[in-house]
Amino acid sequence: MNVTDRAARVKLLLMDVDGVMTDGTLWNVPDGQGGFAETKGFDSQDGIALQWLSWNGIKTGVISGRVSPATEIRAKQCKMSYIYQGHIEKVPILEEIMADAKISADEIGYIGDDLTDVVIFRRVGLAISVNNARPEVKGAAHIVTEAKGGQGAVREVVEMILQAQGLWDQILTKYEVK
């Protein structure tokens, strides 16, 4: 099955966070109480694209090995249905999400960048590696984005899915581009 056919089947897009939604950089800044708070930089165009999926009934979510308040806030801003943090072992989370969403693995797209994501790639219908991923991850993916994580890779994937499902023209029309 080609990538366009795989994208046409996606009902749920899941992704890692660090290296996918961000460029992987973590900033530790003083929290005003003698400690540090972690923050991250997210791409604004990725964010609006994730909302477009929501408008079209395609759910989204994150499965991250790290726990970060910034991730929680960003996921909520992007209207994500599933927010799982602190999970390096991602397969049980994938199974939990599939049961909750009542969909099969071939209806899931997953974007990743590191070795912990390959086990998910082996189980989903559309496995996407960002351009800045580890070589082993790129080799396991159905497609590798042109953009790097945190620099429009998620937007690129969303546009591909919307195009494959015949929904992209609606977005362009909404914004009077077409």
C-alpha positions as CSV (number, residue, x, y, z in Angstrom):
1,M,0.0,0.0,0.0
2,N,1.4,3.4,-0.9
3,V,1.7,6.4,1.5
4,T,-1.3,8.3,0.1
5,D,-3.5,5.2,0.6
6,R,-2.2,4.8,4.1
7,A,-2.9,8.5,4.9
8,A,-6.4,8.2,3.5
9,R,-7.2,5.7,6.2
10,V,-6.0,7.8,9.2
11,K,-8.6,8.5,11.9
12,L,-6.1,9.2,14.6
13,L,-2.7,10.9,14.5
14,L,-0.4,10.2,17.4
15,M,3.1,11.6,17.9
16,D,6.1,11.8,20.2
17,V,6.8,15.3,21.5
18,D,10.5,16.1,21.9
19,G,12.1,16.1,18.4
20,V,8.7,16.0,16.7
21,M,6.6,18.8,18.0
22,T,9.8,20.5,19.1
23,D,13.3,20.6,17.8
24,G,14.3,18.5,20.9
25,T,15.8,21.4,22.8
26,L,14.8,21.6,26.5
27,W,15.2,24.9,28.3
28,N,15.5,25.0,32.1
29,V,14.6,28.4,33.4
30,P,14.5,29.7,37.0
31,D,11.1,29.2,38.5
32,G,11.3,32.1,41.0
33,Q,11.4,29.7,44.0
34,G,15.1,28.6,43.7
35,G,14.4,25.7,41.3
36,F,14.0,25.4,37.6
37,A,11.1,24.9,35.2
38,E,11.4,23.2,31.9
39,T,10.0,24.8,28.8
40,K,10.0,24.0,25.1
41,G,9.4,25.8,21.8
42,F,6.5,24.6,19.6
43,D,5.8,25.5,16.0
44,S,2.7,27.7,15.6
45,Q,1.9,26.3,12.2
46,D,1.9,22.7,13.6
47,G,-0.6,23.9,16.1
48,I,-3.2,25.3,13.7
49,A,-2.8,22.2,11.5
50,L,-3.6,19.9,14.4
51,Q,-6.8,21.9,15.0
52,W,-7.8,21.3,11.4
53,L,-7.7,17.6,12.0
54,S,-10.0,18.0,15.0
55,W,-12.4,20.1,12.9
56,N,-12.5,17.1,10.4
57,G,-13.1,14.4,13.0
58,I,-9.5,13.1,13.1
59,K,-8.3,12.8,16.6
60,T,-4.8,13.5,17.7
61,G,-2.6,12.8,20.7
62,V,0.9,12.5,22.2
63,I,2.8,9.7,23.8
64,S,6.0,11.1,25.4
65,G,8.6,9.6,27.6
66,R,9.1,12.9,29.4
67,V,6.6,14.7,31.7
68,S,6.3,18.4,31.0
69,P,3.6,21.0,31.9
70,A,4.5,22.7,28.6
71,T,3.5,19.6,26.7
72,E,0.2,19.3,28.5
73,I,-0.6,23.0,27.8
74,R,0.3,22.7,24.1
75,A,-1.6,19.5,23.6
76,K,-4.7,21.1,25.1
77,Q,-4.3,24.2,22.9
78,C,-4.1,21.9,19.9
79,K,-7.3,20.2,20.9
80,M,-5.6,16.8,21.3
81,S,-7.8,13.9,22.5
82,Y,-4.9,11.9,24.1
83,I,-2.1,13.2,26.3
84,Y,0.2,10.5,27.7
85,Q,3.5,11.6,29.4
86,G,6.1,9.7,31.2
87,H,5.8,6.5,29.1
88,I,9.0,5.2,27.5
89,E,7.2,1.9,26.9
90,K,4.7,3.1,24.4
91,V,3.0,-0.1,23.1
92,P,0.6,-0.5,26.1
93,I,-0.4,3.1,25.7
94,L,-1.1,2.6,22.0
95,E,-3.3,-0.4,22.8
96,E,-5.2,1.6,25.5
97,I,-5.8,4.4,23.0
98,M,-6.9,2.0,20.3
99,A,-9.4,0.5,22.7
100,D,-10.7,3.9,23.8
101,A,-11.0,5.2,20.2
102,K,-12.5,2.0,18.9
103,I,-10.2,1.9,15.9
104,S,-7.7,-0.5,14.4
105,A,-4.0,0.0,14.2
106,D,-4.1,0.5,10.4
107,E,-6.3,3.6,11.0
108,I,-3.5,5.3,13.1
109,G,-0.7,7.5,11.9
110,Y,2.3,8.0,14.2
111,I,5.1,10.6,14.0
112,G,8.4,9.8,15.7
113,D,12.1,10.6,15.8
114,D,13.9,8.2,18.2
115,L,14.3,4.5,18.8
116,T,11.4,4.3,21.3
117,D,9.1,5.2,18.4
118,V,10.0,2.3,16.1
119,V,7.9,-0.2,18.1
120,I,4.9,1.9,17.4
121,F,5.9,2.3,13.7
122,R,5.7,-1.5,13.4
123,R,2.1,-1.5,14.7
124,V,0.4,1.4,12.9
125,G,-0.9,2.0,9.4
126,L,1.2,5.1,8.7
127,A,4.6,5.4,10.3
128,I,6.2,8.9,9.8
129,S,9.7,9.9,10.7
130,V,10.7,13.5,11.0
131,N,13.7,14.6,9.0
132,N,15.9,15.0,12.1
133,A,15.2,11.5,13.3
134,R,17.8,8.8,14.0
135,P,18.8,6.9,10.9
136,E,17.3,3.7,12.2
137,V,14.0,5.5,12.7
138,K,14.0,6.9,9.2
139,G,14.6,3.4,7.9
140,A,11.6,2.0,9.7
141,A,9.2,4.7,8.5
142,H,6.8,4.6,5.6
143,I,7.7,8.2,4.9
144,V,10.2,10.8,6.1
145,T,9.2,14.4,6.3
146,E,11.1,17.2,4.5
147,A,10.8,19.4,7.6
148,K,12.5,18.8,10.9
149,G,10.7,18.3,14.2
150,G,9.6,21.6,15.7
151,Q,10.0,23.2,12.3
152,G,6.8,22.3,10.5
153,A,7.0,18.5,10.3
154,V,3.7,18.0,12.0
155,R,2.1,20.6,9.6
156,E,3.6,18.7,6.6
157,V,2.0,15.4,7.9
158,V,-1.4,17.0,8.6
159,E,-1.5,18.5,5.1
160,M,-0.6,15.1,3.6
161,I,-3.4,13.5,5.5
162,L,-6.0,16.1,4.6
163,Q,-5.0,16.0,1.0
164,A,-5.2,12.2,0.9
165,Q,-8.7,12.3,2.5
166,G,-10.0,15.0,0.1
167,L,-10.3,17.6,2.8
168,W,-7.5,20.0,2.0
169,D,-9.5,22.1,-0.5
170,Q,-12.0,22.8,2.3
171,I,-9.2,24.3,4.4
172,L,-8.0,26.5,1.5
173,T,-11.6,27.6,0.8
174,K,-12.2,28.5,4.4
175,Y,-9.2,30.9,4.4
176,E,-10.1,32.2,0.9
177,V,-6.9,30.8,-0.6
178,K,-8.8,29.0,-3.2
